[in-house]
């Protein structure tokens, strides 16, 4: 009798310490009506989502640290929260990003075939954050596949930046488009689609990232606005590079919409990009880390 056990633990009548008090084992009825509380009803629904999934959902995690399970732990937990809420059995397909780079010296044809075959079997694709150039081209290839095949896609931090590079290369025809983090010989405000933040310090790395909770204003009618159900959202950040504002107009004219923006003392930042739902079922990428605010009882909307 959980209700009576709880009542005794809290010293609630008739279990308070006084003459004639009872033990919870002697009470047959649930005097607290615990099972009727909203808390227990919500917890039961949560548990049912775990114990009784209606379908299996296979999500590709395309990254450079896939051999280290904890590297993307927060993303996996956030995906798990969403799977429970939608009664899905989550299966993660770990794909080494560099194995999608057919021209990489260390990637064999067998590695590439295996990676692309597994990628094509997935119901959705996530390209998470990260640092460094290794695997970047593989992430771009995964995003290209997601866009062209209309496979649901979520990009996070570097994943968003890779989606902008992919779109510039394959929709705007700027084949040399890249991130200034990885290449320095880029045509200014044309191919340098990802740039170092103006207020950043190139000489010092410690404490120079754009960190913490920041406000993003979401465009009405966008997928992100519909998911969040709010015009303004607060999400956590961790980056040094950002989308070059000089390329935004051309990208939007070509169909990649910057639906989330942040205006602070240093100027306007691009926070969320997406392709219209009429052209792609779900192609959304964010500069911030939505996984950091996800909870079991309240999954992050993205």
ABEGO torsion letter per residue (X at the ends): XAAAAAAAAAGBOAABBBBGBBBAAABABBAAGAAABAAAAAAAAAAAAAABBABBBBBBBBBAAAABAAAAAAAAAAAAAAAAAAGBBBBBBBBBAAAABAABAABBAAAAAAAAAAAAABABBBBBBEBEABGAAAAAAAAAAAAAAGBBBBBBEAAAAAAAAAAAAAAAGBAABBBAAABABBBBGAABABBBBAABBAABABGABBBEBBBBBBBBGBAAAAAAGBABBBBBBBBABBBBAAAAAAAAAAGBBBABBBBBAAEBBBABBBBBAAABABBBBBABBAAAABBAABBBAX
